[in-house]
């Protein structure tokens, strides 16, 4: 699978879980110590976050990281 598609899938998974929990990008940014702009870029598949950032996002969203990396 092309990297671009993989990043898009990761972003879709993160956004879906964030919305499911009714958390804004701003709140997720605050809780993960990642800028809101970076959260937006991650969710749109425009940047490749480090695994540590993905772990932080999973922890804040209280979701198994495997959910976030599904189809990535």
C-alpha positions, -999 to +999 in steps of 0.1 A: +000+000+000+013+034-009+026+056+020+001+084+012-028+060+016-014+046+048-011+080+063-046+089+052-060+058+068-042+066+101-056+101+100-091+088+093-088+063+122-076+090+146-103+115+136-130+089+139-120+079+174-116+116+184-151+124+171-166+093+187-154+106+220-166+142+212-131+157+217-121+187+196-087+190+179-078+217+203-085+195+233-067+166+219-037+189+211-037+202+247-039+167+262-012+152+240+011+183+239+009+182+201+000+215+183-036+217+170-021+223+135-001+191+138-032+172+149-050+186+118-021+176+095-020+141+111-058+136+106-055+147+070-026+124+063-002+152+054+025+143+080+038+111+094+037+112+132+062+094+153+051+062+170+053+080+203+028+106+192+005+079+180+008+062+214+001+095+232-030+100+210-042+065+217-037+070+255-056+102+255-085+087+234-084+057+257-083+034+227-061+004+218-033+016+194-043-012+171-076+006+164-056+036+152-033+017+130-060-005+115-055-007+077-022+012+079 
